[in-house]
Each structure stands twice: as structure tokens, then as C-alpha cells.
């Protein structure tokens, strides 16, 4: 969280987003963390800020990004190698209790005993689970199969307890990967009371992969996508067209939202552009990059515009769909 809003960012928001974003917002993908819980390297986007970032700090940061909004969210820890799971989950549960409008997901390692997961969910008030490829035993983890970091036993617990699962799929072609498609469909059909939230529009950082693969999710009424850190409109458009506007949830991916840059489709992959790998001042023209969170909101606006969504449908993406999913009413 080492990037602060500049006057340029505020001007861009006022010009392009002020009239688009509803007054009430539920952020369905935001990370809270305490630096002491990282036993290995501290993730880059968690450095340079406070040592402890809870839900109130996130709501304050998001309120600066989206001023004059009433913001709450779904919070979970930040995935990292060597993370102290017990401490991170306890911190998350305690933080979520400070705001009755917000909810929390429990970080789950594939080696966790399913009954321990069930007991912790019940005792600490979690509404779901958050898995991540970094904890897979398959190497490299960016090519990991879903069951290697989201076990069927954990999905069964989610089904029996009526939990949601935030799932960040990987592999080179993301949702256009046959293995990912097969596992998601098998899990969703076998465990209908588990609700799957596919992070980053089914990891739609490459719009073509999303366009080619999203159709594999048709008919699965316990599958949602979130918008977190998707900075091109194509994946968001195809998610709405394929799953329905009632299956898309706004998410910021805080603290990634406060990095400066964006992700772009390049060839058969994608690339994150930042000051570390791109020359924004080339001598020919100076480019002023804004925050990822603002770029993602612009992409969502363009998707809604292209699909001619009405105000009530936009409000559903920002709040209503999450309100139904997490019983916020």
C-alpha cells in the first residue's frame, strides 16, 4: 500500500466515475493483514504502509479512492509463503466483528483437517473460505491444479455449512483450461450449497481466455465472479453475458488496488505494467498512470456501458448481489 492518491487520480475519478458508482458499495475481495504474520518475505504491495491494516483502515482507504460512498466488504488475509495461518485468521475474524455490515473468509491450506476448518468457521463466524495456489505442493504453483490447493474435502465442508469460496484459478489459460473447467463444474454440481466466487473474473486478465472459456460455466447457479483488479472490460462483459448480471460482484483486491499501473492482455498471456517495468516518461509523451483500483472501475464502467446496463443493474454489481449472497439485508 505504498501509493497514495494524487490530484490527477481525484480528477480522473470526478470526471469518469463519480456519476457511475452507486452510493452504497460492498467490496467482495479485500485483504487485511498484519506484517507480523508474514514469516517469509513481506508481499510488495503490503509494504510501505502501516504494520497492521484492518477492515476500518481498508474502508478509509477505499473511501479516499471512492469518496462519498458507504463502504463495507468481504475480508480475508493476504496469501504468502510462510504465513502464520492461525494468527492471520484470528486477526481477520476479530476485524470483521468490528463492522456488522462486513463479512470474512478463512484462509485454508490444503493440509488443514476438514473438521478443524468446520470448527473454526463456526467458532469465529467466517462465511466462507479463501484458498490460494501458493500453498499447492505442485510446482510451479502458477500451473497448479485446483484440487491441489482447494481440496474436495474442504468443498464438502463448504457445501454442508453453506459457505462461499473465493477461488483464484491459475494455469496458463485460466478459465479456458480444460482441467479448470472440469474441476469447477464437478465441484459446483456435486456440492450445490457451496458458492464459488471466481476471483478476477475467473482470472480473466487475458480477455481472450475469458471470452473462450467462460461458456464452460453456463448453467452453474452457485458460481459468481468478482471484478477485482481486472483492468480491461472484455472479461467483465463476457462474465455478465454468460453468467448474468446477478452473478458479478465488485471487488477492489486491496491493497493491489492502490498500486499504480494496470494489467493488459498481451498475446496469449498478460502483463502487469508499473513504473518498475515500463517507461511512462519516454521523452515523446509523458503518461501518468493511475491506481489499479481506478483502472478496474473504469473497465467495469465500460463493460456496463457496452452492455447498456441500467442503474439498478449497476447497483446490483456494487451491492445488491453481495447483499443476497451474504445475507446483508
ROBA-542003 format. One record per residue (C-alpha): residue number from 1; residue in one letter; z, y, x. Coordinates in nm, 4 decimals, decimal comma. Last residue first. Example, Ala and Ser with C-alpha at 12.3 -4.5 7.8 and 13.67 -1.06 7.14 Angstrom:
! ROBA-542003
+-----+--------+----------+----------+----------+
! num ! residu !       up !    north !     east !
+-----+--------+----------+----------+----------+
!   2 !      S !   0,7140 !  -0,1060 !   1,3670 !
!   1 !      A !   0,7800 !  -0,4500 !   1,2300 !
+-----+--------+----------+----------+----------+
END
This chain:
! ROBA-542003
+-----+--------+----------+----------+----------+
! num ! residu !       up !    north !     east !
+-----+--------+----------+----------+----------+
! 329 !      X !   0,4386 !  -0,7254 !  -3,0305 !
! 328 !      X !   0,4324 !  -0,8371 !  -2,6674 !
! 327 !      X !   0,3749 !  -1,2039 !  -2,7459 !
! 326 !      X !   0,2229 !  -1,2834 !  -2,4030 !
! 325 !      X !  -0,1293 !  -1,3832 !  -2,5140 !
! 324 !      X !  -0,1400 !  -1,1537 !  -2,8162 !
! 323 !      X !  -0,0152 !  -0,8480 !  -2,6273 !
! 322 !      X !  -0,2422 !  -0,9392 !  -2,3379 !
! 321 !      X !  -0,5469 !  -0,9239 !  -2,5665 !
! 320 !      X !  -0,4270 !  -0,5978 !  -2,7224 !
! 319 !      X !  -0,3567 !  -0,4069 !  -2,4032 !
! 318 !      X !  -0,6396 !  -0,2938 !  -2,1754 !
! 317 !      X !  -0,9038 !  -0,5380 !  -2,2968 !
! 316 !      X !  -0,8016 !  -0,4909 !  -2,6604 !
! 315 !      X !  -0,8140 !  -0,1124 !  -2,6266 !
! 314 !      X !  -1,1721 !  -0,1432 !  -2,5050 !
! 313 !      X !  -1,2530 !  -0,3495 !  -2,8137 !
! 312 !      X !  -1,0879 !  -0,0950 !  -3,0435 !
! 311 !      X !  -1,2833 !   0,1891 !  -2,8827 !
! 310 !      X !  -1,6186 !   0,0203 !  -2,9398 !
! 309 !      X !  -1,8142 !  -0,1899 !  -2,6954 !
! 308 !      X !  -2,1771 !  -0,0999 !  -2,6326 !
! 307 !      X !  -2,2330 !  -0,3927 !  -2,3927 !
! 306 !      X !  -2,3659 !  -0,1587 !  -2,1225 !
! 305 !      X !  -2,0795 !   0,0841 !  -2,1871 !
! 304 !      X !  -1,8136 !  -0,1852 !  -2,1675 !
! 303 !      X !  -1,9619 !  -0,3136 !  -1,8401 !
! 302 !      X !  -1,9905 !   0,0419 !  -1,7040 !
! 301 !      X !  -1,6273 !   0,1138 !  -1,7920 !
! 300 !      X !  -1,5159 !  -0,2067 !  -1,6238 !
! 299 !      X !  -1,7043 !  -0,1142 !  -1,3070 !
! 298 !      X !  -1,5480 !   0,2335 !  -1,3099 !
! 297 !      X !  -1,2032 !   0,0777 !  -1,3515 !
! 296 !      X !  -1,2696 !  -0,1500 !  -1,0537 !
! 295 !      X !  -1,3809 !   0,1453 !  -0,8390 !
! 294 !      X !  -1,0612 !   0,3290 !  -0,9348 !
! 293 !      X !  -0,8404 !   0,0373 !  -0,8369 !
! 292 !      X !  -1,0346 !  -0,0168 !  -0,5146 !
! 291 !      X !  -0,9467 !   0,3389 !  -0,4137 !
! 290 !      X !  -1,2172 !   0,5960 !  -0,3401 !
! 289 !      X !  -1,4699 !   0,6064 !  -0,0608 !
! 288 !      X !  -1,5972 !   0,9483 !   0,0504 !
! 287 !      X !  -1,9429 !   0,9012 !   0,1989 !
! 286 !      X !  -2,0584 !   1,1524 !   0,4592 !
! 285 !      X !  -2,4346 !   1,1653 !   0,4985 !
! 284 !      X !  -2,6694 !   1,1540 !   0,7954 !
! 283 !      X !  -2,3961 !   1,1640 !   1,0592 !
! 282 !      X !  -2,2853 !   0,8176 !   0,9572 !
! 281 !      X !  -1,9493 !   0,9125 !   0,8088 !
! 280 !      X !  -1,8580 !   0,6127 !   0,5922 !
! 279 !      X !  -1,9178 !   0,3789 !   0,8814 !
! 278 !      X !  -1,8131 !   0,0359 !   0,7543 !
! 277 !      X !  -1,5919 !  -0,2440 !   0,8884 !
! 276 !      X !  -1,2429 !  -0,0947 !   0,9261 !
! 275 !      X !  -1,3061 !   0,2034 !   0,6966 !
! 274 !      X !  -1,3500 !  -0,0454 !   0,4161 !
! 273 !      X !  -1,6194 !  -0,2602 !   0,2573 !
! 272 !      X !  -1,5248 !  -0,6016 !   0,1209 !
! 271 !      X !  -1,8201 !  -0,8356 !   0,1381 !
! 270 !      X !  -1,9805 !  -1,0823 !  -0,0996 !
! 269 !      X !  -2,1729 !  -1,4110 !  -0,0864 !
! 268 !      X !  -2,5190 !  -1,5496 !  -0,1561 !
! 267 !      X !  -2,6945 !  -1,2290 !  -0,0586 !
! 266 !      X !  -2,4484 !  -0,9391 !  -0,0586 !
! 265 !      X !  -2,2462 !  -0,8620 !  -0,3720 !
! 264 !      X !  -2,0119 !  -0,5729 !  -0,3053 !
! 263 !      X !  -1,6339 !  -0,5305 !  -0,2828 !
! 262 !      X !  -1,4870 !  -0,1806 !  -0,2668 !
! 261 !      X !  -1,3162 !   0,0709 !  -0,0407 !
! 260 !      X !  -0,9729 !   0,2335 !  -0,0056 !
! 259 !      X !  -0,6756 !   0,0043 !  -0,0652 !
! 258 !      X !  -0,4508 !   0,1025 !  -0,3540 !
! 257 !      X !  -0,5810 !  -0,1580 !  -0,5965 !
! 256 !      X !  -0,5070 !  -0,4268 !  -0,3373 !
! 255 !      X !  -0,1392 !  -0,3440 !  -0,4026 !
! 254 !      X !  -0,1817 !  -0,4100 !  -0,6990 !
! 253 !      X !  -0,4423 !  -0,6517 !  -0,8326 !
! 252 !      X !  -0,5188 !  -0,3992 !  -1,1111 !
! 251 !      X !  -0,5654 !  -0,6288 !  -1,4104 !
! 250 !      X !  -0,7267 !  -0,5685 !  -1,7498 !
! 249 !      X !  -0,7556 !  -0,8823 !  -1,9581 !
! 248 !      X !  -1,0781 !  -1,0354 !  -2,0936 !
! 247 !      X !  -1,0726 !  -1,3160 !  -2,3515 !
! 246 !      X !  -1,0834 !  -1,1082 !  -2,6709 !
! 245 !      X !  -1,4142 !  -0,9549 !  -2,5613 !
! 244 !      X !  -1,5725 !  -1,2969 !  -2,5895 !
! 243 !      X !  -1,6002 !  -1,5878 !  -2,3475 !
! 242 !      X !  -1,9685 !  -1,5713 !  -2,2547 !
! 241 !      X !  -2,0678 !  -1,2114 !  -2,3293 !
! 240 !      X !  -1,7343 !  -1,0703 !  -2,2122 !
! 239 !      X !  -1,7336 !  -1,2749 !  -1,8904 !
! 238 !      X !  -2,1018 !  -1,1915 !  -1,8322 !
! 237 !      X !  -2,0290 !  -0,8192 !  -1,8518 !
! 236 !      X !  -1,7282 !  -0,8426 !  -1,6230 !
! 235 !      X !  -1,9249 !  -1,0332 !  -1,3594 !
! 234 !      X !  -2,2061 !  -0,7762 !  -1,3674 !
! 233 !      X !  -1,9893 !  -0,4625 !  -1,3529 !
! 232 !      X !  -1,9240 !  -0,4490 !  -0,9809 !
! 231 !      X !  -1,5811 !  -0,3548 !  -0,8445 !
! 230 !      X !  -1,3830 !  -0,6619 !  -0,9446 !
! 229 !      X !  -1,0344 !  -0,5935 !  -0,8038 !
! 228 !      X !  -0,8544 !  -0,7470 !  -1,1051 !
! 227 !      X !  -1,0637 !  -0,7828 !  -1,4203 !
! 226 !      X !  -0,8807 !  -1,0799 !  -1,5691 !
! 225 !      X !  -1,0470 !  -1,3814 !  -1,7233 !
! 224 !      X !  -0,9231 !  -1,5961 !  -2,0125 !
! 223 !      X !  -0,9357 !  -1,9697 !  -2,0878 !
! 222 !      X !  -0,7497 !  -2,1461 !  -2,3720 !
! 221 !      X !  -1,0407 !  -2,1231 !  -2,6149 !
! 220 !      X !  -1,2745 !  -2,3274 !  -2,3955 !
! 219 !      X !  -1,6024 !  -2,3231 !  -2,5930 !
! 218 !      X !  -1,8122 !  -2,1811 !  -2,3138 !
! 217 !      X !  -1,6538 !  -2,2107 !  -1,9697 !
! 216 !      X !  -1,9586 !  -2,3623 !  -1,7962 !
! 215 !      X !  -2,1528 !  -2,0539 !  -1,9070 !
! 214 !      X !  -1,9674 !  -1,8527 !  -1,6427 !
! 213 !      X !  -2,1573 !  -2,0245 !  -1,3628 !
! 212 !      X !  -2,4929 !  -1,8507 !  -1,3181 !
! 211 !      X !  -2,3815 !  -1,4999 !  -1,4117 !
! 210 !      X !  -2,0605 !  -1,5305 !  -1,2127 !
! 209 !      X !  -2,2425 !  -1,6582 !  -0,9043 !
! 208 !      X !  -2,4912 !  -1,3731 !  -0,9454 !
! 207 !      X !  -2,2191 !  -1,1090 !  -0,9675 !
! 206 !      X !  -2,0671 !  -1,2091 !  -0,6338 !
! 205 !      X !  -1,7066 !  -1,0914 !  -0,6535 !
! 204 !      X !  -1,6803 !  -1,3017 !  -0,9678 !
! 203 !      X !  -1,3654 !  -1,4808 !  -0,8632 !
! 202 !      X !  -1,3413 !  -1,6211 !  -1,2182 !
! 201 !      X !  -1,3332 !  -1,2621 !  -1,3471 !
! 200 !      X !  -1,1005 !  -1,1618 !  -1,0602 !
! 199 !      X !  -0,8355 !  -1,4143 !  -1,1639 !
! 198 !      X !  -0,9122 !  -1,6907 !  -1,4099 !
! 197 !      X !  -0,6283 !  -1,6815 !  -1,6628 !
! 196 !      X !  -0,5699 !  -2,0348 !  -1,7917 !
! 195 !      X !  -0,3506 !  -2,0916 !  -2,0980 !
! 194 !      X !  -0,1774 !  -2,4319 !  -2,1091 !
! 193 !      X !  -0,1378 !  -2,5474 !  -2,4701 !
! 192 !      X !  -0,4773 !  -2,7221 !  -2,4562 !
! 191 !      X !  -0,3885 !  -2,9610 !  -2,1711 !
! 190 !      X !  -0,6654 !  -3,2222 !  -2,1562 !
! 189 !      X !  -0,9371 !  -2,9766 !  -2,2584 !
! 188 !      X !  -0,8310 !  -2,6967 !  -2,0245 !
! 187 !      X !  -0,7578 !  -2,9262 !  -1,7284 !
! 186 !      X !  -1,0873 !  -3,1131 !  -1,7603 !
! 185 !      X !  -1,2870 !  -2,7926 !  -1,8131 !
! 184 !      X !  -1,1266 !  -2,6219 !  -1,5151 !
! 183 !      X !  -1,1732 !  -2,9322 !  -1,2989 !
! 182 !      X !  -1,5414 !  -2,9777 !  -1,3805 !
! 181 !      X !  -1,6350 !  -2,6121 !  -1,3341 !
! 180 !      X !  -1,4538 !  -2,5894 !  -1,0012 !
! 179 !      X !  -1,6263 !  -2,9044 !  -0,8751 !
! 178 !      X !  -1,9684 !  -2,7843 !  -0,9929 !
! 177 !      X !  -1,9383 !  -2,4510 !  -0,8093 !
! 176 !      X !  -2,0900 !  -2,1607 !  -1,0043 !
! 175 !      X !  -1,7361 !  -2,0428 !  -1,0824 !
! 174 !      X !  -1,6736 !  -1,9717 !  -0,7113 !
! 173 !      X !  -1,9954 !  -2,0241 !  -0,5143 !
! 172 !      X !  -1,8399 !  -2,0574 !  -0,1685 !
! 171 !      X !  -1,5179 !  -2,2296 !  -0,2709 !
! 170 !      X !  -1,2241 !  -2,0407 !  -0,4283 !
! 169 !      X !  -1,0507 !  -2,0236 !  -0,7656 !
! 168 !      X !  -0,7726 !  -1,7735 !  -0,8288 !
! 167 !      X !  -0,5760 !  -1,9232 !  -1,1183 !
! 166 !      X !  -0,3112 !  -1,7320 !  -1,3129 !
! 165 !      X !  -0,1514 !  -1,9988 !  -1,5304 !
! 164 !      X !  -0,0104 !  -1,9364 !  -1,8791 !
! 163 !      X !   0,2760 !  -2,1387 !  -2,0184 !
! 162 !      X !   0,3238 !  -2,3278 !  -2,3456 !
! 161 !      X !   0,6096 !  -2,5418 !  -2,2087 !
! 160 !      X !   0,4365 !  -2,8790 !  -2,2529 !
! 159 !      X !   0,0996 !  -2,7445 !  -2,1432 !
! 158 !      X !   0,2435 !  -2,5584 !  -1,8430 !
! 157 !      X !   0,4331 !  -2,8728 !  -1,7439 !
! 156 !      X !   0,1075 !  -3,0711 !  -1,7634 !
! 155 !      X !  -0,0634 !  -2,8071 !  -1,5505 !
! 154 !      X !   0,2066 !  -2,8559 !  -1,2876 !
! 153 !      X !   0,1483 !  -3,2315 !  -1,2896 !
! 152 !      X !  -0,2271 !  -3,1748 !  -1,2663 !
! 151 !      X !  -0,1716 !  -2,9972 !  -0,9370 !
! 150 !      X !  -0,2841 !  -2,6420 !  -0,8742 !
! 149 !      X !  -0,3255 !  -2,6057 !  -0,4954 !
! 148 !      X !  -0,5106 !  -2,9267 !  -0,4015 !
! 147 !      X !  -0,6147 !  -2,9773 !  -0,7655 !
! 146 !      X !  -0,8405 !  -2,6665 !  -0,7420 !
! 145 !      X !  -1,0484 !  -2,7890 !  -0,4481 !
! 144 !      X !  -1,0102 !  -2,5915 !  -0,1277 !
! 143 !      X !  -1,3062 !  -2,4202 !   0,0411 !
! 142 !      X !  -1,1182 !  -2,0982 !   0,1137 !
! 141 !      X !  -0,8345 !  -2,3268 !   0,2280 !
! 140 !      X !  -1,0237 !  -2,4262 !   0,5390 !
! 139 !      X !  -0,8754 !  -2,6800 !   0,5395 !
! 138 !      X !  -0,7243 !  -2,8805 !   0,2566 !
! 137 !      X !  -0,3431 !  -2,8853 !   0,2502 !
! 136 !      X !  -0,3501 !  -2,6096 !  -0,0123 !
! 135 !      X !  -0,0879 !  -2,3359 !   0,0059 !
! 134 !      X !  -0,3346 !  -2,0600 !   0,0908 !
! 133 !      X !  -0,5338 !  -2,1598 !  -0,2214 !
! 132 !      X !  -0,2919 !  -1,9925 !  -0,4594 !
! 131 !      X !  -0,0842 !  -2,0821 !  -0,7659 !
! 130 !      X !   0,0772 !  -1,8450 !  -1,0150 !
! 129 !      X !   0,2668 !  -1,9995 !  -1,3062 !
! 128 !      X !   0,3677 !  -1,8846 !  -1,6525 !
! 127 !      X !   0,5991 !  -1,7053 !  -1,8926 !
! 126 !      X !   0,8914 !  -1,6953 !  -1,6489 !
! 125 !      X !   1,2359 !  -1,6543 !  -1,8029 !
! 124 !      X !   1,4536 !  -1,7462 !  -1,5055 !
! 123 !      X !   1,6253 !  -2,0558 !  -1,6489 !
! 122 !      X !   1,3246 !  -2,1930 !  -1,8366 !
! 121 !      X !   1,0666 !  -2,1372 !  -1,5671 !
! 120 !      X !   1,3072 !  -2,2631 !  -1,3010 !
! 119 !      X !   1,3777 !  -2,5871 !  -1,4910 !
! 118 !      X !   1,0102 !  -2,6557 !  -1,5542 !
! 117 !      X !   0,9187 !  -2,5939 !  -1,1900 !
! 116 !      X !   1,2011 !  -2,8206 !  -1,0756 !
! 115 !      X !   1,0703 !  -3,0819 !  -1,3172 !
! 114 !      X !   0,7259 !  -3,0533 !  -1,1620 !
! 113 !      X !   0,8616 !  -3,1037 !  -0,8070 !
! 112 !      X !   0,7046 !  -2,8434 !  -0,5825 !
! 111 !      X !   0,4518 !  -2,9770 !  -0,3292 !
! 110 !      X !   0,1618 !  -2,7823 !  -0,4820 !
! 109 !      X !   0,3478 !  -2,4528 !  -0,4216 !
! 108 !      X !   0,4158 !  -2,2503 !  -0,7338 !
! 107 !      X !   0,4722 !  -1,8742 !  -0,7663 !
! 106 !      X !   0,6397 !  -1,8041 !  -1,0996 !
! 105 !      X !   0,4726 !  -1,5620 !  -1,3391 !
! 104 !      X !   0,6480 !  -1,2603 !  -1,4869 !
! 103 !      X !   0,6377 !  -1,0461 !  -1,8034 !
! 102 !      X !   0,6672 !  -0,6768 !  -1,8909 !
! 101 !      X !   0,7639 !  -0,4794 !  -2,2027 !
! 100 !      X !   1,1346 !  -0,5680 !  -2,1627 !
!  99 !      X !   1,1374 !  -0,3877 !  -1,8257 !
!  98 !      X !   1,4270 !  -0,4534 !  -1,5900 !
!  97 !      X !   1,4051 !  -0,8293 !  -1,6581 !
!  96 !      X !   1,0719 !  -0,8336 !  -1,4743 !
!  95 !      X !   1,2482 !  -0,7279 !  -1,1541 !
!  94 !      X !   1,5036 !  -1,0075 !  -1,1667 !
!  93 !      X !   1,2358 !  -1,2710 !  -1,2256 !
!  92 !      X !   1,0198 !  -1,1365 !  -0,9427 !
!  91 !      X !   1,3088 !  -1,1223 !  -0,6942 !
!  90 !      X !   1,4103 !  -1,4781 !  -0,7846 !
!  89 !      X !   1,0504 !  -1,5908 !  -0,7362 !
!  88 !      X !   1,0224 !  -1,4272 !  -0,3939 !
!  87 !      X !   1,3599 !  -1,5617 !  -0,2771 !
!  86 !      X !   1,2798 !  -1,9181 !  -0,3805 !
!  85 !      X !   0,9278 !  -1,9057 !  -0,2457 !
!  84 !      X !   1,0145 !  -1,7772 !   0,1028 !
!  83 !      X !   0,6546 !  -1,7216 !   0,2129 !
!  82 !      X !   0,5320 !  -1,8970 !   0,5274 !
!  81 !      X !   0,1658 !  -1,8376 !   0,4508 !
!  80 !      X !   0,1305 !  -1,5552 !   0,2005 !
!  79 !      X !   0,0846 !  -1,5068 !  -0,1720 !
!  78 !      X !   0,2252 !  -1,1798 !  -0,3156 !
!  77 !      X !   0,4826 !  -1,2407 !  -0,5863 !
!  76 !      X !   0,4148 !  -1,2197 !  -0,9587 !
!  75 !      X !   0,4055 !  -0,9503 !  -1,2245 !
!  74 !      X !   0,2464 !  -0,9255 !  -1,5686 !
!  73 !      X !   0,2452 !  -0,5622 !  -1,6742 !
!  72 !      X !   0,3646 !  -0,2368 !  -1,8237 !
!  71 !      X !   0,2006 !   0,1058 !  -1,8366 !
!  70 !      X !   0,2176 !   0,3967 !  -2,0832 !
!  69 !      X !  -0,0613 !   0,6233 !  -1,9604 !
!  68 !      X !  -0,0586 !   0,9960 !  -1,8811 !
!  67 !      X !  -0,1902 !   0,9437 !  -1,5293 !
!  66 !      X !  -0,3968 !   0,6395 !  -1,4285 !
!  65 !      X !  -0,3692 !   0,6150 !  -1,0475 !
!  64 !      X !  -0,0387 !   0,8030 !  -1,0443 !
!  63 !      X !   0,0805 !   0,5894 !  -1,3363 !
!  62 !      X !  -0,0289 !   0,2861 !  -1,1362 !
!  61 !      X !   0,2006 !   0,3873 !  -0,8510 !
!  60 !      X !   0,4924 !   0,4507 !  -1,0894 !
!  59 !      X !   0,4351 !   0,1206 !  -1,2707 !
!  58 !      X !   0,4253 !  -0,0534 !  -0,9350 !
!  57 !      X !   0,7524 !   0,1056 !  -0,8263 !
!  56 !      X !   0,9138 !   0,0057 !  -1,1576 !
!  55 !      X !   0,7866 !  -0,3514 !  -1,1196 !
!  54 !      X !   0,9336 !  -0,3986 !  -0,7743 !
!  53 !      X !   0,8183 !  -0,2975 !  -0,4276 !
!  52 !      X !   1,0698 !  -0,3519 !  -0,1476 !
!  51 !      X !   1,0025 !  -0,2614 !   0,2152 !
!  50 !      X !   0,8349 !   0,0600 !   0,1047 !
!  49 !      X !   0,4816 !   0,1287 !   0,2312 !
!  48 !      X !   0,2805 !   0,0733 !   0,5475 !
!  47 !      X !   0,2422 !  -0,2990 !   0,4990 !
!  46 !      X !   0,1745 !  -0,4847 !   0,1739 !
!  45 !      X !  -0,2041 !  -0,4407 !   0,2001 !
!  44 !      X !  -0,2042 !  -0,5994 !   0,5437 !
!  43 !      X !  -0,0131 !  -0,9119 !   0,4480 !
!  42 !      X !   0,3039 !  -0,9414 !   0,6608 !
!  41 !      X !   0,2604 !  -1,2191 !   0,9151 !
!  40 !      X !   0,4980 !  -1,5137 !   0,8807 !
!  39 !      X !   0,8403 !  -1,5301 !   0,7154 !
!  38 !      X !   0,7362 !  -1,2922 !   0,4390 !
!  37 !      X !   1,0356 !  -1,2695 !   0,2024 !
!  36 !      X !   1,1899 !  -0,9802 !   0,3996 !
!  35 !      X !   0,8935 !  -0,7587 !   0,3028 !
!  34 !      X !   0,9974 !  -0,7659 !  -0,0620 !
!  33 !      X !   0,7190 !  -0,8171 !  -0,3101 !
!  32 !      X !   0,5586 !  -0,7363 !  -0,6419 !
!  31 !      X !   0,2001 !  -0,8296 !  -0,7174 !
!  30 !      X !   0,0023 !  -0,7132 !  -1,0212 !
!  29 !      X !  -0,2431 !  -0,9009 !  -1,2445 !
!  28 !      X !  -0,2188 !  -0,8586 !  -1,6223 !
!  27 !      X !  -0,1716 !  -0,4808 !  -1,6189 !
!  26 !      X !  -0,0871 !  -0,3802 !  -1,9756 !
!  25 !      X !  -0,2095 !  -0,0309 !  -2,0642 !
!  24 !      X !  -0,1275 !   0,2063 !  -2,3506 !
!  23 !      X !  -0,3028 !   0,5435 !  -2,3547 !
!  22 !      X !  -0,6504 !   0,3917 !  -2,3568 !
!  21 !      X !  -0,8804 !   0,4308 !  -2,0539 !
!  20 !      X !  -1,2214 !   0,5816 !  -2,1250 !
!  19 !      X !  -1,1564 !   0,9543 !  -2,1749 !
!  18 !      X !  -0,9854 !   0,9997 !  -1,8392 !
!  17 !      X !  -1,2213 !   0,7651 !  -1,6559 !
!  16 !      X !  -1,5272 !   0,9484 !  -1,5235 !
!  15 !      X !  -1,4461 !   1,3156 !  -1,4622 !
!  14 !      X !  -1,0667 !   1,3001 !  -1,4505 !
!  13 !      X !  -1,0672 !   0,9836 !  -1,2419 !
!  12 !      X !  -1,3167 !   1,1273 !  -0,9944 !
!  11 !      X !  -1,1173 !   1,4495 !  -0,9660 !
!  10 !      X !  -0,7988 !   1,2551 !  -0,9022 !
!   9 !      X !  -0,9657 !   1,0457 !  -0,6321 !
!   8 !      X !  -1,1039 !   1,3591 !  -0,4616 !
!   7 !      X !  -0,7573 !   1,5163 !  -0,4697 !
!   6 !      X !  -0,6420 !   1,2198 !  -0,2653 !
!   5 !      X !  -0,4400 !   0,9253 !  -0,3882 !
!   4 !      X !  -0,2421 !   0,7484 !  -0,1195 !
!   3 !      X !  -0,3449 !   0,4505 !   0,0879 !
!   2 !      X !  -0,0930 !   0,2362 !   0,2795 !
!   1 !      X !   0,0000 !   0,0000 !   0,0000 !
+-----+--------+----------+----------+----------+
END
